[in-house]
Amino acid sequence: MSSQPGAAHSLRFGQVVIGPPGSGKTTYCRGMQEFMTSLGRKVVVVNMDPANDGLPYTCGVNISELVTLDDVMEELKLGPNGGLLYCMEYVEANLDWLENKLKAHGDCYFLFDCPGQVELYTHQTSVKNIFSQLAKWNFRLTSVHIVDSHYCADPAKFISVLCTSLSTMLHVELPHVNILSKMDLIEQYGKLAFNLDFYTEVMDLSYLLDHLAADPFFKKFHRLNLKLAEVIEDYGLVSFVPLNVQDKESMIQVLRAVDKANGYCFGDLEERNLQAMMSAAVGADFQFDSTLGVQERYVETSGKTVEEEMMQLAVEKHFGL
């Protein structure tokens, strides 16, 4: 399945880009490839999605050379979901092919563009095993989990996103960065109930539950939502970095978070300076300033605190507004 025991592999860094279908993974890979190339990094994109044809980026390794979803569906008479699961199991069984392809790209930074089927990252083991093997080949990877930012406008969908993100983090077992993509479209389907930092930092979810309870349909599920919120808060792992691929500053913040997670910023693959090291060591204050800047560009704010928003919500509930 892999090379002979004891074979040496040079240290390589990269990102495995995962997330639901349509969340912007391929667009992210193209944008990040162009952005890092402009910074002087040698970047290789690896297409790990056997259903992804018509790639918009320059692809260094393409899993479709090994297996394609269309061929599997036709030959084995499987549907798209079952076919994709089979494809990833087939890749897992033929990791020597992947290893040989990756060997051709030494001293590069890797972007793995992964399939969009959620169960691959929540309970199915093939993709997790592939990631584990990459780690054995001396890859230092960050899992970049991308979700649509407009889910923040719907409290029920945002709680679902939090549950999916937490499950993915626990299952994949890699350094992890959650991304809210398409920030320029965040209020396309409705206004945010709170300021953006409430969602990126995943603050006290009781406020969100109270907002959700104002909907008669979800009121009867209040206890269920409460328990889900307690699980998310008890782990305390989920937070998000906002991203608009077309915004350079936004890309910089994401790359800093990823480089810090996989340790690239502390290595010696390129010349480091004091500013770069300090930017990797920044804490919550810097992240808050970054989120505030994104909010000013893309979100219409009312200027109210969370408590004031909840007071208004209580008044509206009382008078049936």
C-alpha positions in Angstrom: 0.0 0.0 0.0 2.8 2.4 0.7 6.6 2.5 0.3 9.0 0.1 2.1 9.3 0.5 5.8 12.0 3.0 6.8 11.8 5.0 3.6 12.7 8.6 4.4 10.3 11.5 3.4 11.2 15.1 3.5 9.1 17.4 5.7 6.2 18.9 3.7 3.4 21.3 4.6 -0.1 21.7 3.3 -3.8 22.0 3.7 -6.6 19.4 3.3 -9.6 21.5 2.2 -12.9 19.9 3.2 -16.5 21.0 3.6 -20.1 20.5 2.3 -20.8 20.6 -1.5 -20.9 24.1 -2.9 -19.2 25.7 0.0 -16.3 27.0 -2.1 -13.5 24.5 -1.7 -12.3 24.5 -5.3 -12.6 28.3 -5.5 -10.6 28.5 -2.2 -7.9 26.2 -3.7 -7.6 28.3 -6.8 -7.5 31.6 -4.8 -5.0 30.2 -2.3 -2.8 28.8 -5.0 -2.6 32.2 -6.7 -2.1 34.0 -3.4 0.7 31.9 -2.1 2.4 31.8 -5.5 2.5 35.6 -5.4 4.2 35.3 -2.0 6.9 33.1 -3.5 5.8 29.7 -2.4 5.9 26.7 -4.7 2.3 25.4 -4.5 0.9 22.1 -5.8 -2.9 21.5 -5.8 -3.9 17.8 -5.5 -7.5 17.1 -6.7 -8.8 14.4 -4.3 -12.4 14.6 -5.7 -13.1 11.9 -8.3 -16.2 13.8 -9.3 -14.4 17.1 -9.9 -14.0 17.7 -13.6 -13.2 20.9 -15.3 -10.8 22.1 -12.7 -10.2 25.9 -12.6 -6.7 25.6 -11.3 -3.4 24.1 -12.4 -3.5 20.6 -11.0 -0.3 18.8 -10.0 -1.9 15.5 -9.0 -5.3 14.4 -10.2 -7.1 11.5 -8.5 -9.3 11.1 -11.5 -6.3 9.5 -13.2 -6.8 6.6 -10.7 -10.6 6.5 -10.4 -13.6 8.6 -11.4 -17.0 8.7 -10.0 -18.7 8.3 -13.4 -16.8 5.1 -14.1 -17.7 3.6 -10.7 -21.4 4.5 -11.0 -21.5 3.0 -14.5 -19.6 -0.2 -13.8 -20.9 -1.0 -10.3 -24.4 0.5 -10.7 -24.0 2.7 -7.6 -25.6 6.1 -6.9 -23.5 9.2 -6.5 -23.2 8.9 -2.7 -22.3 5.2 -2.7 -20.1 5.7 -5.7 -18.0 8.4 -3.9 -17.6 6.3 -0.8 -16.3 3.5 -3.0 -13.9 5.8 -4.8 -12.3 7.0 -1.5 -12.0 3.4 -0.3 -10.3 2.6 -3.7 -7.9 5.4 -3.1 -7.2 4.2 0.4 -6.4 0.7 -1.1 -4.0 2.3 -3.7 -2.0 4.7 -1.6 1.2 3.7 -3.3 -0.1 5.4 -6.5 -0.7 8.6 -4.5 2.7 8.4 -2.8 4.5 8.1 -6.2 2.6 11.0 -7.6 3.4 13.2 -4.6 7.1 12.3 -4.7 7.4 14.1 -8.0 6.7 17.4 -6.2 9.5 17.9 -3.7 9.9 21.0 -1.6 6.4 22.2 -2.4 3.4 23.4 -0.4 0.3 21.2 -1.0 -3.4 22.0 -1.2 -5.6 18.8 -1.2 -9.0 19.6 -2.7 -11.2 17.0 -1.2 -14.8 15.8 -2.0 -17.8 17.5 -0.5 -19.7 14.5 1.0 -20.1 15.3 4.7 -20.1 11.7 6.0 -16.6 11.3 4.7 -15.4 13.6 7.5 -17.9 12.7 10.3 -17.9 8.9 10.5 -16.6 7.2 7.4 -12.9 6.2 7.9 -11.3 6.1 4.4 -10.5 9.8 4.1 -9.3 9.9 7.8 -7.0 6.9 7.0 -5.6 8.7 3.9 -4.9 11.8 6.0 -3.2 9.6 8.6 -1.0 8.0 6.0 0.0 11.5 4.7 1.1 12.3 8.2 3.3 9.1 8.2 4.8 10.4 4.9 6.0 13.5 6.9 3.2 15.8 5.8 2.3 18.6 8.3 -1.3 19.3 7.4 -4.1 21.6 8.5 -7.7 20.7 8.0 -9.4 23.7 6.5 -13.2 23.2 6.9 -15.2 25.6 4.7 -18.9 26.4 5.3 -21.1 29.1 3.7 -21.3 32.2 5.9 -24.9 32.9 5.1 -25.9 30.1 7.5 -25.2 32.6 10.2 -28.4 34.4 9.3 -30.5 31.3 10.2 -30.0 30.2 13.9 -31.2 26.7 13.3 -28.8 26.2 10.3 -25.9 27.8 12.3 -26.4 25.3 15.1 -26.3 22.5 12.5 -23.1 24.0 11.1 -21.6 24.0 14.6 -22.5 20.4 15.2 -21.0 19.4 11.8 -17.8 21.3 12.4 -17.3 19.8 15.9 -18.0 16.3 14.6 -15.5 16.8 11.7 -12.8 18.2 14.1 -13.1 15.2 16.4 -13.2 12.6 13.6 -10.4 14.0 11.3 -7.9 14.5 14.1 -5.8 17.2 12.4 -5.0 20.8 13.4 -8.1 22.5 12.3 -9.3 25.9 11.0 -13.0 26.5 10.3 -13.7 29.0 7.6 -16.9 31.1 6.9 -16.7 31.5 3.2 -18.3 34.0 0.8 -18.4 36.8 3.4 -19.5 39.3 0.7 -22.8 37.3 0.5 -23.3 36.7 4.2 -26.6 38.6 4.4 -27.9 37.4 1.1 -30.6 35.3 2.8 -31.3 37.5 5.8 -29.8 39.9 8.4 -27.6 38.7 11.2 -29.2 38.7 14.7 -25.9 39.7 16.3 -22.6 41.1 15.5 -20.2 39.0 13.4 -17.9 38.2 16.3 -20.8 36.4 18.0 -20.6 33.8 15.3 -16.9 33.7 14.6 -16.0 33.2 18.3 -19.1 31.1 19.0 -20.1 33.1 22.1 -22.8 32.3 24.6 -25.3 30.2 22.5 -28.1 30.8 25.0 -28.7 34.1 23.2 -29.0 32.3 20.0 -31.4 29.7 21.5 -33.7 32.5 22.8 -33.7 34.0 19.3 -34.5 30.6 17.8 -37.3 30.0 20.3 -39.1 33.1 18.9 -40.0 30.9 15.9 -43.1 28.8 16.8 -41.8 25.9 14.7 -38.5 25.6 16.6 -40.0 26.4 20.1 -41.0 22.8 20.7 -37.4 21.7 20.0 -36.0 24.1 22.6 -34.7 21.3 24.9 -33.0 19.5 22.0 -31.3 22.7 20.8 -30.3 23.4 24.4 -28.5 20.1 24.7 -26.8 20.5 21.3 -25.6 23.9 22.4 -24.3 22.5 25.7 -22.3 19.9 23.8 -20.7 22.5 21.5 -19.9 24.8 24.5 -18.6 22.0 26.7 -16.0 21.1 24.0 -15.1 24.7 23.4 -13.3 23.9 20.2 -15.3 25.5 17.4 -14.5 29.0 16.1 -14.4 30.5 12.6 -12.2 32.7 10.5 -14.2 34.9 8.0 -13.1 34.7 4.3 -13.7 36.5 1.0 -11.4 34.9 -1.5 -11.3 38.1 -3.5 -10.1 40.2 -0.5 -6.3 40.1 0.1 -6.5 41.0 3.8 -9.0 38.2 4.3 -6.7 35.7 2.6 -3.8 36.9 4.8 -5.7 36.3 8.0 -6.7 32.8 6.9 -3.2 31.9 5.8 -1.8 33.1 9.1 -4.2 30.9 11.0 -3.3 27.9 8.8 0.4 28.5 9.0 0.2 28.7 12.8 -1.9 25.5 13.0 0.5 23.3 10.9 3.7 24.9 12.2 4.8 26.3 8.8 5.4 29.7 10.2 8.0 28.3 12.6 10.0 26.4 10.0 12.9 27.3 7.8 11.5 26.7 4.3 11.6 30.4 3.5 13.3 33.4 5.0 11.4 34.6 8.1 11.4 38.1 9.5 10.4 39.4 12.9 7.1 40.7 11.6 6.1 37.3 10.2 6.9 35.6 13.5 5.0 38.2 15.5 2.0 37.9 13.3 1.9 34.2 14.0 2.0 34.7 17.7 -0.9 37.2 17.9 -3.8 36.3 20.1 -7.5 37.0 20.4 -7.2 40.8 20.3 -5.8 40.7 16.8 -8.4 38.2 15.6 -11.1 40.4 17.1 -9.8 43.4 15.2 -9.7 41.4 12.0 -13.3 40.2 12.4 -14.4 43.8 13.2 -12.8 44.9 9.9 -14.7 42.2 8.0 -18.0 43.2 9.7 -17.5 46.8 8.7 -17.1 45.8 5.0 -19.8 43.2 4.6 -22.4 43.4 7.5 -24.9 46.1 8.2 -24.8 46.6 12.0 -27.3 48.2 14.3 -24.7 49.2 16.9 -26.5 47.3 19.6 -24.9 45.0 22.1 -26.1 41.4 22.5 -28.0 42.3 25.6 -29.8 45.1 23.8 -30.7 42.8 20.9 -32.1 40.2 23.4 -34.1 42.9 25.2 -35.7 44.0 21.9 -36.4 40.3 21.1 -38.2 39.9 24.4 -40.3 42.9 23.8 -41.3 41.7 20.4 -42.2 38.3 21.8 -44.3 39.9 24.6 -46.3 42.1 22.2 -46.4 39.5 19.4 -44.5 41.6 17.0 
